[in-house]
Amino acid sequence: MVSDLDLSDGSSKNIVTKIKAMPDSPNYKASFVAAPGHQDAQIYQEAIKAGFLIVLPKPLTLEKAFMLFEIYPES
């Protein structure tokens, strides 16, 4: 799943943290990719700590999307 970090009704970091805290969740092993609009080391660290696998700053280009499929083909 690719998500912006700041959502209109909250933060996707909170959602990913909750999913990763529930081993019985069907999405527990899902790969989460953060796509922030800002390039900030602290934001990147917070995303990884929340359970995102990787942080790719916007814009999410076609090349970046294909790279994700090459790196994580079973995700």
N, C-alpha and C positions, 0 to 999 in steps of 0.2 A: 504494500500500500504506500502510495506517495501522498504526502500531506503537507500543506502549509503549516507553520507552527502556530500562527495567530488566526484563530477562527472567530467568526462574529459572535459566537455564543460561548467562547472559552478558548482553551489551548489544547492542541492535539497532544502536547506532552502529557497532560493529565489523562487523556484517553489511553495512550500507550502505556503509561505507568500502571493504570488499573488493569489493563489486559495482561501485562507481563507479571502482575501480582497474582493472577489466577491460573495456575497450571492446568486446571480442568477446562479452561476456555478453549473452544475450537480454534481461536486465533492466537493462542499463546505462542506458537512457533512461527507465526507469520513474520515476514520481513517488513519492517517499517522504514521508510525513507523520508527524511525531513527535507522540505524544499523551502527554506526561509527566504524572505525577500531582502534580508540584510546580511552582510558579511561581518560577523562578530564572533570572535573566539569563544566568548562566554556563552552565547546562544548555542553554538555548536556543542560545547561541553555539556550544557544542560540537556540538549536533545539526546546525546549519546547516553547520558546518565538515566534519562527517562526510558530508554529502551529502543531508541531508533538505531538501526544498523549502520546507517550512513547519512551524511548531510550533504546534499547537493544544492548549492544556492541557485535561485532563479536567475535567468529563465531556464526551465527544464527543456532543453533542446532534444531533438530527435536523436542526436548522437549520444547524449547522456542517457536517454531511455534505452537505447540499444546496448550501451555499456552495462547497464544494470542487468539486462537479460543475459549478457555474456558472463558476468561475474556470479550472478545468483540464478542459474537456469531453473532450479526446482522451487524457487520461492513463489 
